[in-house]
Amino acid sequence: NGSFFLKNIVFDAQPGDLICIIGPVGAGKSSLLQTLTGEIGIFDGKVRMHGSFCYVPQESCKFYELL
C-alpha cells in the first residue's frame, strides 16, 4: 500500500562515531536515512540533529565505468 512506519528509533552519535545501519531488504534502512535528511517528511515525533550529516546512497556501478 506504499506506507511505512519508523517507530521508537532513538540513538546518540558523537563526532567521529561510525554508525552502521544494517537489516534485511525492506526493513527501513534507506527510509531512516531519508527521514534524517528531510527527503521523507515525518507525521509524528521529531528529528533533532546538531552539526553536519552525510548520507551517500548506494548506486551500482561497474569498475570499468570508473576508468
N, C-alpha and C positions, 0 to 999 in steps of 0.2 A: 504493500500500500504506500510505500515511499516515506513512511515515517520512521523515526528512530529516537532513541532515548539515551542520554548520558546521565547516569544517576549516581549520586553520592561519590563524586570524584574529588578528592582532596589531596594535594601534595604541596610540598615546600621544596624549592630548589635554591641553592646558594650559588653565587658566582663560581664558575669553574666546574660545577657539577655536570656530569654527563648523564642524561636521562634517556633510557631506552623504553620504548612503548612496544610491547610485543603481544601477539594474540592471533587467533585464527582469522581467516578471511571473514569479513562482515562483523567483526567484534566491535568496531567503532574507533579504531586507531586513527584513521585519517579524519574522521568526524571530530574527534577530540582536538586534533591539531588545527583543523579549520575553524573550530569554535574559538580557540585561543587567538587566532589571527583575525577574527571577525568576519571570515568568509561565510560562516553559518551563524545566524542570529540565535540568541537564547530567548526562551519563553518564560523561564522562571529561574531564579537564582542569580548568581553574579560571577564574573570573572575579574579577578584582581591581579594585575601584573605591575611590577616595578622594574624599570630598566629595559633592556633590549631582549629581543626574542628572535630566533632564526628558525625557520622551517623550510626545508628543501624537500619537496615532494619527489618521490621516486619516479623516474622515467626510464623506460627501457631504451638501451642503445647497444649497438654492436661496436666492438673495439675498433674495427676498421673504419667506422664512421668518424672516429676521433683523430685519425691520421690525416 
